[in-house]
Amino acid sequence: MSGARLAAVALRQVWRLPKARPGREWQRPLEELVAAVALDCEAAGAVVIGHVKALAAWPEGGYVRASAVDTRHGPSAESTAMGVARESELTLNVLVYGLADEVVVGLATSALTRLATTVGAQVTPCAPSAGGHVHVYPASDEEGRKQR
């Protein structure tokens, strides 16, 4: 892995579903999302899947999260979400070695789009929050990396 480039990508969106669902019903789609991103990155030539995680912040408190660190092992998920929700802010973080950031952004965006279509979600991209770590910086953008 010596010399393999690290791609660090985070995307944030607001998802609105056709009907409200409890947090446990959001777990499986998020597991499928992180698994798909990991598999797509591996197929595109990623040397190592560092971490792929999705977090859906729940409006009434809590969250639903899913995580994948390897394509040979299934993703994990948990929910502390209270009540039901139609809408959630979803953050997808992807750390992989061996791919350019732009490639990972394309793969992650494609996986998000496929899942949104499957579950019938309306998706609105969000701008990075001031206090958060939601960003996409090209590897050559050293000044941008210092601002994190």
Backbone as ProteinMPNN parsed JSONL, in Angstrom:
{"seq_chain_A": "MSGARLAAVALRQVWRLPKARPGREWQRPLEELVAAVALDCEAAGAVVIGHVKALAAWPEGGYVRASAVDTRHGPSAESTAMGVARESELTLNVLVYGLADEVVVGLATSALTRLATTVGAQVTPCAPSAGGHVHVYPASDEEGRKQR", "coords_chain_A": {"N_chain_A": [[0.822, -1.195, 0.0], [2.138, 1.108, 0.095], [2.547, 4.398, -0.839], [-0.017, 4.566, -1.864], [-2.767, 6.514, -2.651], [-4.841, 8.412, -0.488], [-8.26, 8.771, -0.474], [-10.576, 10.955, 0.749], [-13.775, 11.519, 1.377], [-16.816, 13.246, 1.9], [-20.28, 13.44, 1.876], [-23.325, 15.225, 2.114], [-26.813, 15.076, 2.502], [-30.328, 15.852, 2.392], [-32.899, 13.636, 2.932], [-36.118, 12.786, 1.886], [-38.75, 10.728, 2.415], [-41.516, 8.878, 0.873], [-43.363, 8.077, 2.837], [-43.578, 8.154, 6.428], [-41.177, 6.4, 8.416], [-40.063, 4.075, 10.933], [-36.905, 4.184, 12.714], [-35.575, 1.653, 12.627], [-36.347, 0.67, 10.176], [-34.866, 2.149, 8.444], [-32.356, 1.188, 8.699], [-31.561, -1.127, 7.11], [-31.56, -0.135, 4.366], [-29.44, 1.727, 4.646], [-27.335, 0.037, 5.313], [-27.162, -1.37, 2.902], [-26.372, 0.732, 1.262], [-23.747, 1.51, 2.237], [-22.394, -0.889, 1.823], [-22.615, -1.142, -0.969], [-21.153, 1.118, -1.839], [-18.587, 0.47, -0.873], [-18.084, -1.924, -2.345], [-18.248, -0.901, -4.98], [-16.097, 0.904, -4.971], [-13.959, -0.864, -4.547], [-14.161, -2.392, -6.906], [-13.48, -0.413, -8.7], [-10.836, -0.169, -8.274], [-9.767, 0.437, -5.768], [-7.326, 0.064, -3.263], [-7.411, -0.425, -0.526], [-10.229, -0.534, 1.57], [-10.886, 1.864, 3.687], [-12.874, 3.013, 5.427], [-16.337, 3.162, 5.241], [-19.088, 4.988, 5.951], [-22.416, 5.722, 6.953], [-24.665, 8.096, 8.188], [-27.731, 8.862, 9.499], [-29.304, 11.508, 10.77], [-31.734, 11.856, 13.245], [-34.835, 13.533, 13.39], [-36.378, 13.652, 15.758], [-34.597, 12.999, 17.687], [-31.672, 11.047, 18.296], [-30.209, 8.613, 16.028], [-29.57, 6.841, 12.951], [-27.244, 4.561, 11.892], [-24.797, 3.169, 9.637], [-22.089, 1.043, 8.741], [-19.143, 0.101, 6.966], [-16.17, -1.721, 6.622], [-14.807, -3.434, 5.094], [-15.074, -5.443, 2.182], [-15.455, -8.126, 2.347], [-16.756, -8.744, 4.624], [-19.916, -8.314, 6.091], [-21.785, -5.21, 6.362], [-22.275, -3.2, 9.332], [-24.9, -2.034, 11.479], [-26.84, 0.288, 13.401], [-29.472, 1.645, 15.427], [-30.61, 4.434, 17.165], [-32.719, 5.914, 16.957], [-35.604, 7.828, 17.664], [-39.088, 7.443, 17.536], [-40.888, 7.973, 14.425], [-39.978, 8.946, 11.079], [-40.149, 10.954, 8.144], [-38.265, 12.404, 6.975], [-34.756, 12.935, 6.902], [-31.453, 14.02, 7.704], [-28.77, 12.993, 5.901], [-25.509, 11.788, 6.066], [-22.721, 10.76, 4.291], [-19.68, 9.226, 4.59], [-16.56, 8.486, 3.17], [-13.613, 6.727, 3.157], [-10.97, 5.686, 1.365], [-8.196, 3.921, -0.046], [-6.184, 4.402, -2.892], [-7.721, 5.473, -4.926], [-8.744, 8.384, -6.769], [-10.104, 11.389, -5.349], [-12.198, 12.474, -6.903], [-13.15, 10.293, -8.325], [-14.159, 8.72, -6.263], [-16.159, 10.415, -5.285], [-17.907, 10.352, -7.497], [-18.621, 7.6, -7.528], [-19.808, 7.323, -4.965], [-21.909, 9.166, -5.156], [-23.384, 8.009, -7.212], [-24.185, 5.585, -5.98], [-25.748, 6.621, -3.895], [-27.777, 7.819, -5.412], [-28.918, 5.574, -6.689], [-29.963, 4.202, -4.436], [-31.752, 6.136, -3.441], [-33.597, 6.222, -5.535], [-34.594, 3.597, -5.397], [-35.897, 3.572, -2.865], [-37.652, 5.602, -3.205], [-37.045, 8.235, -2.465], [-36.948, 11.787, -2.125], [-34.303, 13.902, -2.77], [-32.165, 16.332, -1.433], [-29.251, 18.039, -1.878], [-26.889, 19.169, 0.58], [-25.131, 22.044, 1.755], [-21.824, 22.178, 3.12], [-21.649, 22.17, 6.69], [-20.76, 24.731, 9.039], [-19.487, 23.911, 11.427], [-19.043, 21.269, 10.962], [-17.58, 18.322, 9.38], [-18.007, 17.966, 6.748], [-17.066, 17.735, 3.578], [-15.355, 18.022, 0.433], [-12.265, 17.783, -0.669], [-9.835, 18.187, -3.119], [-6.903, 16.139, -3.449], [-4.689, 17.669, -4.043], [-5.202, 20.092, -2.952], [-3.837, 21.615, -0.704], [-4.094, 23.872, 0.928], [-6.863, 23.928, 1.425], [-7.076, 21.572, 2.925], [-5.762, 22.298, 5.257], [-7.614, 23.971, 6.39], [-9.54, 22.394, 7.494]], "CA_chain_A": [[0.0, 0.0, 0.0], [3.027, 2.252, 0.111], [2.293, 5.351, -1.903], [-1.418, 4.597, -2.291], [-3.424, 7.783, -2.362], [-6.041, 8.369, 0.348], [-9.409, 9.594, -0.861], [-11.435, 11.232, 1.903], [-14.939, 12.185, 0.807], [-18.029, 13.287, 2.714], [-21.42, 14.051, 1.188], [-24.473, 15.383, 3.007], [-28.07, 15.289, 1.786], [-31.581, 15.661, 3.127], [-33.744, 12.648, 2.271], [-37.535, 12.811, 2.26], [-39.397, 9.515, 1.923], [-42.951, 9.014, 0.598], [-44.115, 7.944, 4.087], [-42.73, 8.079, 7.617], [-40.719, 5.067, 8.798], [-39.251, 4.03, 12.149], [-35.466, 4.078, 12.479], [-35.14, 0.29, 12.274], [-36.594, 0.458, 8.745], [-33.833, 2.869, 7.707], [-31.083, 0.487, 8.866], [-31.219, -1.987, 5.973], [-31.122, 0.653, 3.214], [-28.12, 2.317, 4.898], [-26.374, -1.07, 5.173], [-26.999, -1.61, 1.466], [-25.625, 1.865, 0.716], [-22.309, 1.444, 2.55], [-21.864, -2.08, 1.149], [-22.505, -0.83, -2.402], [-20.035, 2.052, -2.038], [-17.347, -0.29, -0.679], [-17.914, -2.809, -3.496], [-17.978, -0.082, -6.165], [-14.73, 1.42, -4.84], [-13.057, -1.992, -4.771], [-14.222, -2.711, -8.333], [-12.821, 0.665, -9.435], [-9.39, -0.25, -8.067], [-9.308, 0.817, -4.428], [-6.4, -0.897, -2.686], [-7.931, -0.713, 0.807], [-11.416, 0.188, 2.011], [-10.599, 2.322, 5.041], [-14.129, 3.077, 6.171], [-17.495, 3.768, 4.586], [-20.137, 5.068, 6.965], [-23.571, 6.59, 6.691], [-25.343, 8.505, 9.414], [-28.979, 9.592, 9.299], [-29.681, 12.193, 12.012], [-33.166, 11.738, 13.423], [-35.425, 14.802, 13.827], [-36.896, 13.581, 17.134], [-33.507, 12.566, 18.537], [-31.007, 9.814, 17.935], [-29.655, 8.459, 14.689], [-29.423, 5.522, 12.354], [-25.936, 4.557, 11.246], [-24.305, 1.925, 9.055], [-20.653, 1.137, 8.556], [-18.458, -1.012, 6.299], [-14.717, -1.544, 6.607], [-14.248, -4.472, 4.244], [-16.126, -6.015, 1.335], [-15.621, -9.555, 2.656], [-17.593, -8.844, 5.814], [-21.107, -7.479, 5.944], [-21.809, -3.955, 7.098], [-22.977, -3.195, 10.611], [-25.813, -0.895, 11.599], [-27.559, 0.432, 14.658], [-30.416, 2.754, 15.459], [-31.059, 4.978, 18.444], [-33.744, 6.863, 16.518], [-36.852, 7.866, 18.41], [-40.266, 7.725, 16.726], [-40.838, 7.748, 12.986], [-39.628, 10.149, 10.329], [-40.152, 10.943, 6.677], [-37.121, 13.175, 6.512], [-33.548, 12.824, 7.708], [-30.21, 14.5, 7.113], [-27.906, 11.834, 5.699], [-24.109, 12.063, 5.768], [-21.968, 9.593, 3.839], [-18.232, 9.431, 4.639], [-15.842, 7.406, 2.494], [-12.151, 6.76, 3.194], [-10.413, 4.55, 0.634], [-6.859, 4.114, -0.595], [-5.947, 3.957, -4.255], [-8.585, 6.144, -5.906], [-8.809, 9.848, -6.688], [-11.321, 11.905, -4.708], [-13.257, 12.677, -7.886], [-13.703, 8.972, -8.633], [-14.953, 8.308, -5.097], [-17.369, 11.253, -5.292], [-18.797, 9.8, -8.518], [-19.141, 6.297, -7.078], [-20.703, 7.546, -3.818], [-23.1, 9.842, -5.66], [-24.141, 7.012, -7.967], [-24.812, 4.677, -5.016], [-26.812, 7.384, -3.231], [-28.861, 7.992, -6.378], [-29.59, 4.268, -6.846], [-30.753, 3.927, -3.242], [-32.862, 7.093, -3.395], [-34.58, 5.757, -6.509], [-35.19, 2.372, -4.872], [-36.809, 3.842, -1.74], [-38.552, 6.692, -3.574], [-36.71, 9.447, -1.71], [-36.588, 13.066, -2.73], [-33.007, 14.213, -2.193], [-31.654, 17.693, -1.556], [-27.878, 18.149, -1.382], [-26.668, 20.215, 1.583], [-23.807, 22.649, 1.816], [-21.134, 21.811, 4.361], [-21.947, 22.989, 7.857], [-19.584, 25.437, 9.533], [-18.795, 23.167, 12.461], [-18.93, 19.867, 10.601], [-16.443, 17.905, 8.567], [-18.551, 17.56, 5.464], [-16.307, 18.443, 2.566], [-14.626, 17.266, -0.568], [-11.087, 18.529, -1.078], [-8.915, 17.42, -3.945], [-5.655, 15.844, -2.747], [-3.713, 18.725, -4.303], [-5.654, 21.324, -2.307], [-3.239, 21.626, 0.629], [-4.666, 24.969, 1.717], [-8.169, 23.469, 1.87], [-6.901, 20.57, 3.971], [-5.376, 23.008, 6.485], [-8.794, 24.64, 6.942], [-10.403, 21.415, 8.175]], "C_chain_A": [[0.86, 1.25, 0.0], [2.766, 3.142, -1.095], [0.857, 5.411, -2.39], [-2.066, 5.875, -1.792], [-4.67, 7.568, -1.5], [-7.097, 9.304, -0.233], [-10.295, 9.729, 0.37], [-12.59, 12.099, 1.412], [-16.09, 12.147, 1.794], [-19.103, 14.036, 1.935], [-22.577, 14.134, 2.171], [-25.697, 15.747, 2.189], [-29.231, 15.23, 2.77], [-32.431, 14.718, 2.29], [-35.152, 12.763, 2.807], [-38.208, 11.62, 1.586], [-40.881, 9.734, 1.68], [-43.813, 8.886, 1.86], [-43.13, 7.806, 5.247], [-42.4, 6.626, 7.947], [-39.984, 5.141, 10.136], [-37.777, 3.825, 11.798], [-35.007, 2.702, 12.053], [-35.372, -0.004, 10.794], [-35.627, 1.243, 7.862], [-32.508, 2.119, 7.749], [-30.679, -0.294, 7.624], [-30.82, -1.174, 4.743], [-29.741, 1.291, 3.419], [-27.03, 1.247, 4.836], [-26.099, -1.346, 3.696], [-26.182, -0.499, 0.816], [-24.137, 1.722, 0.99], [-21.666, 0.222, 1.9], [-21.657, -1.807, -0.342], [-21.329, 0.105, -2.673], [-18.709, 1.309, -1.892], [-17.073, -1.2, -1.882], [-17.572, -2.031, -4.761], [-16.554, 0.468, -6.138], [-13.715, 0.309, -5.101], [-13.005, -2.348, -6.262], [-13.502, -1.66, -9.181], [-11.311, 0.696, -9.189], [-8.885, 0.206, -6.717], [-8.44, -0.307, -3.866], [-6.906, -1.362, -1.325], [-9.195, 0.109, 1.03], [-11.136, 0.589, 3.454], [-11.848, 2.309, 5.897], [-15.176, 3.751, 5.293], [-18.585, 3.802, 5.647], [-21.208, 6.053, 6.556], [-24.244, 6.866, 8.026], [-26.576, 9.313, 9.042], [-29.369, 10.185, 10.66], [-31.191, 12.235, 12.103], [-33.751, 13.025, 13.975], [-35.9, 14.798, 15.288], [-35.83, 13.116, 18.116], [-32.954, 11.229, 18.099], [-30.549, 9.807, 16.488], [-29.812, 7.02, 14.229], [-28.077, 5.567, 11.656], [-25.619, 3.184, 10.691], [-22.84, 2.135, 8.707], [-20.126, -0.099, 7.845], [-16.963, -0.71, 6.295], [-14.027, -2.556, 5.697], [-15.382, -5.046, 3.398], [-16.361, -7.493, 1.618], [-16.507, -9.784, 3.873], [-18.769, -7.907, 5.643], [-21.018, -6.199, 6.75], [-22.507, -4.132, 8.445], [-23.874, -1.961, 10.652], [-26.411, -0.881, 12.993], [-28.477, 1.64, 14.559], [-30.709, 3.134, 16.903], [-32.197, 5.961, 18.181], [-35.03, 6.71, 17.321], [-37.997, 8.17, 17.454], [-40.072, 7.361, 15.272], [-40.493, 9.06, 12.297], [-39.779, 9.902, 8.843], [-38.872, 11.551, 6.156], [-35.955, 13.004, 7.47], [-32.388, 13.438, 6.952], [-29.239, 13.328, 7.084], [-26.504, 12.298, 5.333], [-23.445, 10.749, 5.397], [-20.495, 9.966, 3.828], [-17.55, 8.223, 4.023], [-14.341, 7.675, 2.577], [-11.645, 5.511, 2.493], [-9.029, 4.925, 0.124], [-6.81, 3.603, -2.023], [-6.843, 4.563, -5.316], [-8.502, 7.656, -5.711], [-10.127, 10.265, -6.044], [-12.479, 12.003, -5.691], [-13.931, 11.358, -8.261], [-14.613, 8.528, -7.497], [-16.237, 9.126, -5.006], [-18.373, 10.701, -6.303], [-19.423, 8.488, -8.099], [-20.137, 6.462, -5.939], [-22.005, 8.199, -4.271], [-23.993, 8.87, -6.425], [-24.867, 6.051, -7.02], [-25.952, 5.367, -4.272], [-28.024, 7.532, -4.152], [-29.634, 6.685, -6.574], [-30.477, 3.971, -5.643], [-31.95, 4.868, -3.153], [-33.976, 6.677, -4.354], [-35.323, 4.529, -5.987], [-36.22, 2.65, -3.779], [-37.771, 4.991, -2.029], [-38.293, 7.99, -2.843], [-36.504, 10.649, -2.613], [-35.327, 13.512, -2.017], [-32.626, 15.656, -2.478], [-30.231, 17.728, -1.026], [-27.768, 19.31, -0.395], [-25.266, 20.771, 1.432], [-23.142, 22.198, 3.108], [-21.526, 22.738, 5.497], [-20.663, 23.578, 8.403], [-18.801, 24.611, 10.543], [-18.535, 21.724, 12.1], [-17.689, 19.562, 9.795], [-16.917, 17.429, 7.2], [-17.886, 18.384, 4.379], [-15.774, 17.469, 1.535], [-13.489, 18.166, -1.012], [-10.241, 17.66, -1.978], [-7.601, 17.223, -3.183], [-4.625, 16.947, -2.928], [-4.065, 20.033, -3.605], [-5.137, 21.375, -0.865], [-3.813, 22.734, 1.501], [-6.029, 24.591, 2.253], [-8.061, 22.459, 2.998], [-6.518, 21.219, 5.293], [-6.578, 23.633, 7.162], [-9.704, 23.682, 7.682], [-10.189, 21.544, 9.605]], "O_chain_A": [[0.328, 2.356, -0.089], [2.767, 2.677, -2.235], [0.538, 6.231, -3.251], [-1.913, 6.252, -0.63], [-5.457, 6.655, -1.751], [-6.84, 10.488, -0.451], [-10.712, 8.731, 0.958], [-12.402, 13.267, 1.073], [-16.315, 11.132, 2.452], [-18.865, 15.121, 1.406], [-22.787, 13.221, 2.969], [-25.642, 16.601, 1.305], [-29.126, 14.634, 3.841], [-32.659, 14.952, 1.103], [-35.368, 12.83, 4.017], [-38.235, 11.512, 0.36], [-41.458, 10.677, 2.221], [-44.87, 9.51, 1.951], [-41.987, 7.39, 5.057], [-43.233, 5.736, 7.781], [-39.353, 6.153, 10.442], [-37.45, 3.347, 10.712], [-34.13, 2.587, 11.196], [-34.675, -0.836, 10.214], [-35.577, 1.018, 6.653], [-31.626, 2.378, 6.93], [-29.56, -0.136, 7.136], [-29.811, -1.5, 4.119], [-28.958, 1.385, 2.474], [-25.927, 1.515, 4.361], [-24.952, -1.533, 3.291], [-25.386, -0.762, -0.085], [-23.335, 1.806, 0.059], [-20.513, 0.287, 1.472], [-20.638, -2.198, -0.91], [-20.589, -0.097, -3.636], [-17.803, 1.5, -2.702], [-15.948, -1.241, -2.381], [-16.706, -2.448, -5.53], [-15.881, 0.497, -7.168], [-12.724, 0.522, -5.8], [-11.927, -2.578, -6.811], [-12.978, -1.973, -10.25], [-10.591, 1.48, -9.807], [-7.676, 0.349, -6.535], [-8.782, -1.483, -3.98], [-6.84, -2.549, -1.006], [-9.232, 1.299, 0.72], [-11.149, -0.259, 4.347], [-11.887, 1.681, 6.956], [-14.918, 4.788, 4.682], [-18.964, 2.76, 6.183], [-20.947, 7.066, 5.908], [-24.373, 5.984, 8.875], [-26.478, 10.328, 8.351], [-29.721, 9.453, 11.584], [-31.861, 12.609, 11.14], [-33.218, 13.567, 14.943], [-35.829, 15.82, 15.97], [-36.144, 12.862, 19.279], [-33.685, 10.379, 17.59], [-30.507, 10.839, 15.818], [-30.138, 6.12, 15.004], [-27.794, 6.505, 10.911], [-26.099, 2.168, 11.192], [-22.406, 3.249, 8.416], [-20.596, -1.211, 8.085], [-16.543, 0.409, 6.001], [-12.805, -2.534, 5.549], [-16.523, -5.124, 3.855], [-17.363, -8.055, 1.176], [-16.954, -10.904, 4.117], [-18.618, -6.813, 5.1], [-20.256, -6.117, 7.713], [-23.236, -5.101, 8.658], [-23.635, -0.976, 9.953], [-26.478, -1.906, 13.671], [-28.287, 2.529, 13.728], [-31.012, 2.287, 17.743], [-32.586, 6.734, 19.056], [-35.475, 5.599, 17.612], [-37.878, 9.08, 16.633], [-39.212, 6.553, 14.925], [-40.687, 10.141, 12.852], [-39.566, 8.794, 8.35], [-38.439, 11.261, 5.041], [-36.135, 12.937, 8.686], [-32.334, 13.39, 5.723], [-28.927, 12.743, 8.121], [-26.323, 13.095, 4.413], [-23.588, 9.749, 6.101], [-20.095, 10.908, 3.144], [-17.909, 7.08, 4.308], [-13.859, 8.714, 2.127], [-11.863, 4.398, 2.971], [-8.732, 6.097, -0.107], [-7.318, 2.526, -2.333], [-6.739, 4.205, -6.489], [-8.221, 8.136, -4.613], [-11.14, 9.578, -6.178], [-13.612, 11.656, -5.357], [-15.14, 11.315, -8.486], [-15.708, 8.018, -7.734], [-17.293, 8.583, -4.682], [-19.561, 10.594, -5.998], [-20.621, 8.279, -8.29], [-21.189, 5.823, -5.934], [-23.083, 7.819, -3.814], [-25.216, 8.91, -6.296], [-26.037, 5.739, -7.237], [-27.002, 4.766, -4.045], [-29.165, 7.385, -3.713], [-30.864, 6.691, -6.621], [-31.617, 3.536, -5.806], [-33.052, 4.431, -2.822], [-35.158, 6.772, -4.02], [-36.543, 4.435, -6.121], [-37.289, 2.04, -3.762], [-38.614, 5.319, -1.194], [-39.218, 8.77, -2.619], [-35.96, 10.542, -3.712], [-35.277, 13.504, -0.787], [-32.745, 16.14, -3.604], [-30.014, 17.472, 0.158], [-28.472, 20.312, -0.524], [-24.338, 20.067, 1.035], [-23.824, 21.872, 4.08], [-21.712, 23.939, 5.299], [-19.592, 22.991, 8.248], [-17.571, 24.613, 10.516], [-17.871, 21.013, 12.854], [-16.854, 20.434, 9.556], [-16.281, 16.578, 6.577], [-18.116, 19.589, 4.273], [-15.749, 16.256, 1.746], [-13.715, 19.191, -1.655], [-9.955, 16.512, -1.64], [-7.233, 18.061, -2.359], [-3.775, 17.144, -2.06], [-3.291, 20.989, -3.666], [-5.906, 21.2, 0.08], [-3.998, 22.539, 2.702], [-6.341, 24.89, 3.406], [-8.865, 22.482, 3.93], [-6.915, 20.73, 6.351], [-6.575, 23.813, 8.379], [-10.57, 24.127, 8.436], [-10.806, 20.823, 10.389]]}, "name": "protein", "num_of_chains": 1, "seq": "MSGARLAAVALRQVWRLPKARPGREWQRPLEELVAAVALDCEAAGAVVIGHVKALAAWPEGGYVRASAVDTRHGPSAESTAMGVARESELTLNVLVYGLADEVVVGLATSALTRLATTVGAQVTPCAPSAGGHVHVYPASDEEGRKQR"}
